[in-house]
């Protein structure tokens, strides 16, 4: 059941990311909804689920991007794994802590990508930081925080989850 | 405040750690092999995922059409007047161009130019954009099953769009000509100087390696040179807006405004088999007749 949910999640995120989100991009930068999803899955599902969903999502997203397949898989898988580890260390999670966590993680993942890609002379680290990494991290944090607030506070998903577990 | 997961069993943690290590080692030790496997597996997965992608794209297009249709009605009278004026101007220009075309045809026949073989093309629709922020790409609704392959050139009636870099069974990813990682062999139409067109981070393009003695100037059109695969000769790439000449440099470079606005591209043509001239044809060498 859970696996099916994750498959639906992955299949749904690809069109959202490549068809709908380019319309809300600011200065050509859009939030990485896959990154946010992997972080949330890792936080609430543990490191194994975070890693597997991250790897799958990284792979699938790379099929619709010029980005290197290996790097996309390793980054998203790694983020899911780290989010799972973080989820184990944190007893209570406030939306503010989540937003800050997403901001820092997105910055680190973006910097890692910028250093690893080193695409050409024109795209140096400063350009990457200014034009992609920081705006995307802010976007990810805001969208992630909003999603968390919407899903957990408004839709009361936690109650459904505990009922489902019981 | 919410309680975060604390219930994952010890085995799951060990399994996750082992998986992470194995995959990381695999990608470090056998990068190309593993990438090849995942790329091949991705082809059918891409086909399956192309369905929700197409569905969402068609819903988006429907909404966009509805909105455009409504918005278009607002200024339709003014637009109509403008179009009539433009039509009159174009009719005049058309007759001049017909004359020029007829003259070119006569001259071509006179010089016994070998007619360039038109490449076969496949029409495709743009259904999405890059899932990341690092590359400027578009996603097409056709892929390997339609005969598309990496490195094929993509154009519109206006000019060059980019080059295919990745394919699945039903989709293709096209790296735009305005992406800094793309390079296309270009030619200044007026001066016949060749160079390499690369994208810039601002979404424009620049022509590099123009000879120092070239008389290229602002307003010159740059077209594909047809020397390296993907594109036949003479497809519009852009117009020069600035020439950069640095003291002591071996070459000059020029900034271009691309002919195609990649943000508004909806349908494209993929060049399947570009005409690549041989070195002899390029240099205009006479063909050798077989001995009888």
Interface residues (C-beta under 8 A of the other chain):
Chain A: X11 X12 X14 X15 X16 X17 X18 X19 X20 X22 X23 X28 X29 X30 X32 X34 X43 X44 X45 X46 X47 X48 X50 X51 X52 X55 X59 X60 X61 X62 X63 X64 X65 X66 X67 X69 X70 X72 X73 X74 X77 X78 X81 X84 X87 X88 X90 X91 X92 X93 X94 X113 X117 X119 X120 X122 X123 X127 X131 X132 X136 X152 X158
Chain B: X1 X2 X3 X4 X5 X6 X7 X8 X12 X13 X15 X16 X17 X19 X20 X23 X24 X27 X31 X34 X35 X38 X39 X42 X45 X46 X48 X49 X52 X53 X55 X56 X57 X60 X127 X128 X129 X130 X131 X132 X133 X134 X135 X137 X139 X165 X166 X168 X171 X173 X175 X179 X180 X181 X198 X200 X201 X203
